[in-house]
Amino acid sequence: MILLYKQKSRNKFFSTLLALFIVFNIIGCKAVQNSNKTQRGAAIGVAGGALVGGLIGGNITGALIGAAIGGGAGALIGKSMDKQADKIEEVLPSAEVKRVGEGIQIIFDDKSGVNFEFDSSELTAESKSNLDAVAEIFIEFPDTNLMVEGHTDNVGNDVYNQKLSKRRADAVVSYLESKGVNSSRFSVFAFGETKPRFENETKEGQAKNRRVEIGVSANEEMIKDAQAKAN
C-alpha cells in the first residue's frame, strides 16, 4: 500500500510538472508574444487558463485568466474586449488598462484620476468625472460582468484597512450604479493592505496602493452568443 501511494504521488507530481511546462511554454513562445491581444487571449484559454488562474489566483488577473474559455468563442469575445479596452484607454489615458485572457483589467490609482485620500473612501470630483466616462462604456457593452477590488496602503490596523478597502470598492460600485450600470453585473472584493502593487515605504508608493481595480469579463449571455457564432 505504501509503495502504491508513493507511485500515485510520483505520477501526480510529474503530471503537474508536465502541465506547467506546456502552459508556460505556450505563454512564453514567440508566436504568442508576437500575436495580437485577441489571439493571446484565445491561446492562453486553450492552453489551460484554469490551471494558470489557479496558480495566480486570488486576484483579478488570476480570475480573468482562469475564466478564459478559449477556441473560436474565446477569440470572438476577445475582439469585443479589444474594442472596449481601446475605448476605456481613450477616456482614461492615465489609467492602466490591460487585456488579460479574454477580459480587461483596469487599475485606478493616484495617476488615473480615480483615487482616494489617506483613510478615505470618498470619491473626489475628479474621480466622479472619470467614472462618468467609464460608466458610459460599461453601458455600451452590457454583456459583461464587473469585478471590483478595493485596496489600501499598509498604514494602520490591518483589520481596519480590510474594511476601508471594502468601502472604497463599494463607493465605486455605488457611483457606477447611480450612472445606470446594472447592479447585477458587479462582484465586490476587499483585500485591504495584502496586495500592494508598489512599495509602502514611501508616501508615493502608499498613494498608489490606495486604489480600486476593475475586471471585465464576459457574462453567460455573451459566452453563449460567442459559442453559437463559433459553431
N, C-alpha and C positions, 0 to 999 in steps of 0.2 A: 504493500500500500504506500509506503514512504517513497519507494522508487517511482511508482506511478505518479504520485503527487509531484515529485521533482521533475519528471518528464513533462507533465502537463504545464507546470510553471515555466519550464525552459521553452516549450513550444509557444506559450503565450508571450513570453519575453521577446523571442525572435520575430513573432508575428507583428508585435507592436513596433519593433525596430524597422521591419520591412515597410510597414505603413508609413512611418515617419519619413523614411528615406524617399519613398515615392512622392509624398506630398511636398516635401521641401525641395526635391529636385524639380518638380513641375513648377513650383512657385519661383524658384531661382533660375530656371532655364532661360536662355537668351530669347527664345521665341515669345515667352510670356512677358518678359521685361520690356520687349520692344513692341508689344501689342497695344491696341487702344484700350480705353477704360472698360468698354463693354466686353471685349474679348477676355480681358483679365478676369472679370467677374465670372464669366462662364467657365473659364479654365479652372479656376480655383474651386468653383462649385462642384464640377465633375470630379476633380481630383480627390476631394474629401473635405468639403467645407465643414462638416460636422466635427471631424477629428481635429482640425485646426482650431475651430471655435472652442472645443473642449479644452484644448491646451492653453489658449489665450484667455479663455472665459472670464466672466465676472465684470466685463465692461462692454461698452457699445461696440468696440472694434471686434471683439470675440463673438458677440451676439450676431452682428451683421454677417461675418464670415460663416458662422455656423448655420445661419438661416438660408444660405445660398442653395438654390435647387439645381442650378447648372443646366447644361444642354441648350436646346433651342429656346425653350421657355425662359431660361436664365438670361440668354443673350437679348431677347426681346425686352425683358424687364430692365436689363442694363441700359438699353438705348433710351428708355423713358427716364431712367435715373440720370443719365448723362445730360439730358435736356434740362432736368430740374436742377441739377448741380450747377450747370452753367448759369442759369437764371439767378440762383442764390448768390453765386460769386459776383454777378453783375450788381446786385443791390446791396451786398455786404462785402465789398472788396477787401476789408481788413480782417474779416473772419477767416478761420481756417476751414475750408470745405474740402473734404476728401471723399473720393469714391472708394468704398470698401466692399469687396464682394459684389453683391448686386444691389447694395444700398448706398447711403450717403451718411457721412459723419460731419457734423457742424460743431466747431469748437468756438464758443463765445468767451473771450477773456477781456482784459483791460484794453486791448488794442482794437477790438471789434466793435466797440460802441454798445455792447450789451454786457455790462459788468456790474460789480457790487462794491460798495464801500466796506471798510472793515466792520465786522459784526453787524452787517445789514443784509436784509433780503428785499429791500425796497428797490423797485426799478426806477432809474433816473429818466428824465425827459428824453435824453438821447437814446437810452435803451428802448423805450417805448416806440420811438420813431423808427428804429431799426427793426424791431419786432413787427411793426406795422407792415414793413416791406416784405419780410419773410412770410408773414401770415397770408398775404395775397398769393404767394406762390404755393403754399400748402393747400389753399382753397382751389387753386387752378389744377392741382394734381391730387384729387381726393382719394384715390385708391391706394393710400399708403398708411402704415402705422408709424407713430412717432414716439420714440423712446427718449425720455428727458432725464438727464443725470444732473444732480446738484453736487458741488464740491466746495471745500473751504481750504484755507491755509492751515498751518498747524499751531497757530496761536490760541491758547486757551484749552479748556477741557475737551477731551475727545468726544464725550457723550453729548456735550452742548453743541459741538461742531457737527455731529451727526444730524441733530435736529435742525441746525441752521442750514445745512446743505439741502435738507428736505424742503424747508421754507423757500429757499431760492428756486428750486425746481418747480415747486407749486406756484410761485409767483409768475414764472414764465408761462406755465400751462394756463393759469387763470387769465393772463393777459391775452394769450393767443385765442383762447375760447371766447373772450369778450369781443374779439375781432372776427368771429364767425367760423373758427376752426372747430370741427365737431369733437366734442369731449370724448367720444368713444374711441378715438384714434390714439389717445395718449396712454402711455405707461410711465410711471414715475419711479425713479431710483435715487437713493441718497447714499453717498459714500463718505461724507464728512471729510476728514483730512487724510484718508487712507490711500488715495490715488493721486498724488501730486504729479503734475506734468513738469514742474520746474522746482529748483532748489528753494526750500523755505528759509534758507539762511539769510536771504536778502529781502528788503522791502519790495523790490521789483518782482522777485520770484513769488512772494506771498500774494501780491496783487494779481498775478497771472493765475494763481491757483484758486482764487475766488471766482469761480466760473460755473457756467452751465453748458453741458454738451447735449446735442440732439442727434439721435439716429433715425434715419428714414428708411423704412423697409416696405416691401410690397405686402399689401394685405391679401386676405384669402381670395377676394374677388379678382384682384389683379393677377394673382398666380394662376387661377383657373382660366382667365381670359388668355393669358400668355400660353398656357399649356394647350388650349384649344387651337390657337393660331399655329403653334409649332407643329401640332399633329396634322 
